[in-house]
Each structure stands twice: as structure tokens, then as C-alpha cells.
């Protein structure tokens, strides 16, 4: 089979399209393996849809299914645009979290995220206040003065306890810096789109950030998040890394 590998802000994905939905968990585990497969944080399959450009199946590298992934939404929109699945410079598609509208301008892609849901603002863990926010998938968010150190053992415990991704963030000169431990990958990743948006949601609601900011994940790549009229938009560059033939 032929697959395409994309990188979006440090998250990498295996993408291909198929004619029908099916359980591809085992295939995701095989292809996402860093040594014996293609290697990726996740796998996305585009499926035809009657109303939208397509519907997606999203798998984490451990084979689990996720409703939403911000960086994958941008990579998939670019793939669909290039393959003619989406016409023009817009892509509208269905995820497990809802409908995503993306705009493609060369290798720069902006996705309008699903409306966030604030689940809890008063979680106290390790003498810190965490918010639990669903931006398509659940995220724990806390802010610190310094995020140079990220205790992954602690993050793993919180991920298990709350079944959520875990984010630590800091603000400097109206810029947001985020590190994320992702469930399904079960490790820190170089970036997480829904995690960056969750951190922005908390900071913006608290009045700590303006409505249009730059955000930097661990990868160091520059991302833009904008809040306007109730819509959170998330934009940055994507890279088509390679197209490969893989033997199953």
C-alpha cells in the first residue's frame, strides 16, 4: 500500500485514503512503529462522506482511537487538497469531535477548532491548580514560571488518573510555550495542537493572553492561535515528508 508521511509542528502522521470504514488499529500499531514501520505519532485514514469532503479515522501510535488532533487536522487538509479530495483552498471534514473547517495556503494551513468544553477548573494535584478542558480530546492544563523540566512520571500518573493529555505551559511577552504528554503515544511529543489550544483557552479566559498569539511547542516551531467571535483558529506550516510504498 502507498502512504504519505506528514509533519505538522513536530507531530508526524501517516496518511492515506480508503473506500470504507473498518478497524485499522493493528495496522496503525504496525505502521507507526519507529523501528519496524514508517514511524509516526498517529495514522489518519480519509473515508468518503456524503455531506463533507471526507470523514477521518484517527489512530494513535498504540492503536487507540482519538476523536480529534489539531496538528493532524492541518496535515490532512493539505493532503486532501493535494489529492483533489477537497476542492479549492478549503477543506471541510468530519472528525470524532465534530466538523473541522480548514483553509490551505501553500504549506500554511489554518484549522477552525471545535468549541472547547471546560470540564473542571479546580483540580489540585502536586500543589498546582489544573484545568481539565476538552478541545476535541481532554487536556489537563497548568501554568508554571518555568517549563524547562517536565516530570514525565508525574505526567503519566495524571494521564492515568484523569484519562487526559497533560500540559504544562508558561507565558513570556504574550507568547505561549507548551509541553505535552500525550495519551495514545504515552510519552511527551514535540507538539500537540489540541493541547496548545487548551492552554490558550485557559490563559485567555483568565485574561493572561490577548486574542491572537504565537505559541511554541517543544519542537520550537511557530504556531498562531486566534480567537474571534467564539471561534478558535489554529494555524501553522505543514510538511509532506515523503510518499512510500509499504508492505503489510
JOKAZI-V850180 format. One record per residue. N is the residue number from 1. RES is the residue in one small letter. SS is DSSP state (@ for helix, = for strand, . for the rest). PHI is phi in radians with two decimals (999 if undefined). PSI is psi in whole degrees, 0 to 359 (NA if undefined). Layout:
n: <N;N>
res: <RES;RES>
ss: <SS;SS>
phi: <PHI;PHI>
psi: <PSI;PSI>
This chain:
n: <1;2;3;4;5;6;7;8;9;10;11;12;13;14;15;16;17;18;19;20;21;22;23;24;25;26;27;28;29;30;31;32;33;34;35;36;37;38;39;40;41;42;43;44;45;46;47;48;49;50;51;52;53;54;55;56;57;58;59;60;61;62;63;64;65;66;67;68;69;70;71;72;73;74;75;76;77;78;79;80;81;82;83;84;85;86;87;88;89;90;91;92;93;94;95;96;97;98;99;100;101;102;103;104;105;106;107;108;109;110;111;112;113;114;115;116;117;118;119;120;121;122;123;124;125;126;127;128;129;130;131;132;133;134;135;136;137;138;139;140;141;142;143;144;145;146;147;148;149;150;151;152;153;154;155;156;157;158;159;160;161;162;163;164;165;166;167;168;169;170;171;172;173;174;175;176;177;178;179;180;181;182;183;184;185;186;187;188;189;190;191;192;193;194;195;196;197;198;199;200;201;202;203;204;205;206;207;208;209;210;211;212;213;214;215;216;217;218;219;220;221;222;223;224;225;226;227;228;229;230;231;232;233;234;235;236;237;238;239;240;241;242;243;244;245;246;247;248>
res: <x;x;x;x;x;x;x;x;x;x;x;x;x;x;x;x;x;x;x;x;x;x;x;x;x;x;x;x;x;x;x;x;x;x;x;x;x;x;x;x;x;x;x;x;x;x;x;x;x;x;x;x;x;x;x;x;x;x;x;x;x;x;x;x;x;x;x;x;x;x;x;x;x;x;x;x;x;x;x;x;x;x;x;x;x;x;x;x;x;x;x;x;x;x;x;x;x;x;x;x;x;x;x;x;x;x;x;x;x;x;x;x;x;x;x;x;x;x;x;x;x;x;x;x;x;x;x;x;x;x;x;x;x;x;x;x;x;x;x;x;x;x;x;x;x;x;x;x;x;x;x;x;x;x;x;x;x;x;x;x;x;x;x;x;x;x;x;x;x;x;x;x;x;x;x;x;x;x;x;x;x;x;x;x;x;x;x;x;x;x;x;x;x;x;x;x;x;x;x;x;x;x;x;x;x;x;x;x;x;x;x;x;x;x;x;x;x;x;x;x;x;x;x;x;x;x;x;x;x;x;x;x;x;x;x;x;x;x;x;x;x;x;x;x;x;x;x;x>
ss: <.;=;=;=;=;=;=;=;.;.;=;=;=;=;=;=;=;=;.;.;.;.;.;.;@;@;@;@;@;@;@;@;.;.;.;.;.;.;.;.;.;=;=;=;=;=;=;.;.;.;.;.;.;=;=;=;=;=;=;=;.;.;.;.;=;.;.;.;.;@;@;@;@;@;@;@;@;@;@;@;@;@;@;.;.;.;.;.;.;=;=;=;=;=;=;.;.;=;=;=;=;=;=;=;=;.;.;=;=;=;=;=;.;.;.;.;=;=;=;=;=;=;=;=;=;.;.;=;=;=;=;=;=;=;.;.;.;=;=;=;=;=;=;.;.;.;.;.;.;.;.;@;@;@;@;@;@;@;@;@;@;@;.;.;=;=;=;=;=;=;=;=;.;.;=;=;=;=;=;=;=;=;.;.;.;.;=;=;=;.;.;.;@;@;@;@;@;@;@;@;@;@;@;@;@;.;.;.;.;.;.;=;=;=;=;=;.;.;.;.;.;=;=;=;=;=;=;=;.;.;=;=;=;=;=;=;=;=;=;=;=;=;=;=;=;.;.;.>
phi: <999;-1.84;-2.27;-2.08;-1.82;-2.11;-2.17;-2.34;1.13;1.93;-1.40;-2.04;-2.44;-1.71;-2.26;-2.73;-2.10;-2.47;-1.59;-2.56;-1.36;-2.87;-1.36;-2.03;-1.03;-1.13;-1.13;-1.08;-1.04;-1.16;-1.27;-1.39;-1.07;-1.24;-1.92;-1.74;-2.15;-1.30;1.61;-2.97;-1.34;-2.84;-2.23;-2.19;-2.05;-1.64;-2.10;-1.01;-2.40;-1.17;-1.72;-1.87;-1.04;-2.98;-2.05;-1.95;-1.94;-2.03;-2.13;-1.28;-1.16;-1.57;1.59;-1.28;-1.69;-2.08;-1.25;-2.64;-2.66;-1.09;-1.16;-1.13;-1.08;-1.30;-1.13;-1.15;-1.06;-1.14;-1.05;-1.13;-1.11;-1.17;-1.48;1.39;-1.26;-1.88;-1.70;1.36;-1.75;-2.15;-2.36;-2.17;-2.54;-1.78;-1.98;-1.18;-1.70;2.39;-1.50;-1.96;-1.94;-2.18;-2.09;-1.95;-2.32;1.16;-1.67;-1.78;-2.22;-2.03;-1.96;-1.47;-1.39;-1.19;-1.03;-1.28;-2.12;-1.49;-1.58;-2.75;-1.91;-2.24;-1.53;-1.88;-2.47;0.94;1.08;-2.24;-1.66;-1.96;-1.80;-1.89;-2.21;-1.76;-1.94;2.01;-2.46;-1.34;-2.36;-1.52;-2.33;-2.38;-1.98;-2.34;-1.23;-2.50;-2.03;-1.03;-1.82;-2.32;-1.34;-1.28;-1.15;-1.10;-1.07;-1.14;-1.10;-1.18;-1.03;-1.22;-1.16;-1.90;0.87;-2.46;-1.22;-2.17;-2.19;-2.05;-2.52;-2.54;-2.12;-2.44;0.94;1.08;-2.03;-1.86;-2.11;-2.36;-2.20;-2.33;-1.71;-1.82;-1.24;1.57;-1.68;1.05;-2.93;-1.25;-1.91;-1.27;-2.92;-2.62;-1.09;-1.15;-1.21;-1.10;-1.15;-1.05;-1.13;-1.10;-0.99;-1.09;-1.10;-1.19;-1.14;-1.44;1.42;-1.60;-2.39;-1.33;-1.45;-2.41;-2.42;-1.70;-2.31;-2.19;-1.41;-1.05;-1.12;1.51;-1.26;-1.50;-2.16;-2.02;-2.12;-2.29;-2.03;-2.60;0.93;1.49;-1.95;-1.73;-1.90;-2.36;-2.29;3.13;-1.49;-2.15;-2.24;-1.43;-1.38;-2.91;-1.98;-2.40;-1.71;-2.03;-1.81;-1.53>
psi: <157;132;159;135;132;153;132;102;19;339;134;146;145;127;137;169;152;173;337;159;144;169;114;26;314;322;320;316;316;310;328;350;132;340;315;357;204;320;116;163;333;169;136;132;128;128;138;146;143;323;321;175;323;171;147;154;124;129;135;170;341;6;352;155;137;144;326;152;117;311;323;326;324;319;317;321;319;317;313;322;315;324;355;10;323;137;139;203;17;149;127;120;162;127;177;342;351;190;134;134;122;149;131;126;89;234;9;122;134;129;134;118;161;151;131;154;123;114;318;135;0;43;121;117;131;42;26;151;124;144;143;114;133;112;36;326;156;141;132;135;129;155;141;162;331;128;24;322;135;109;101;335;315;317;320;321;316;321;318;318;320;1;49;159;157;126;136;142;160;159;132;119;46;24;143;133;131;141;140;133;121;130;151;326;329;44;171;138;166;343;157;112;310;331;317;320;319;318;319;318;311;310;320;319;329;355;18;348;152;181;349;117;167;143;143;117;187;328;339;355;145;128;149;133;134;137;122;122;42;0;131;118;146;114;149;179;148;155;125;111;309;163;133;151;122;146;123;NA>
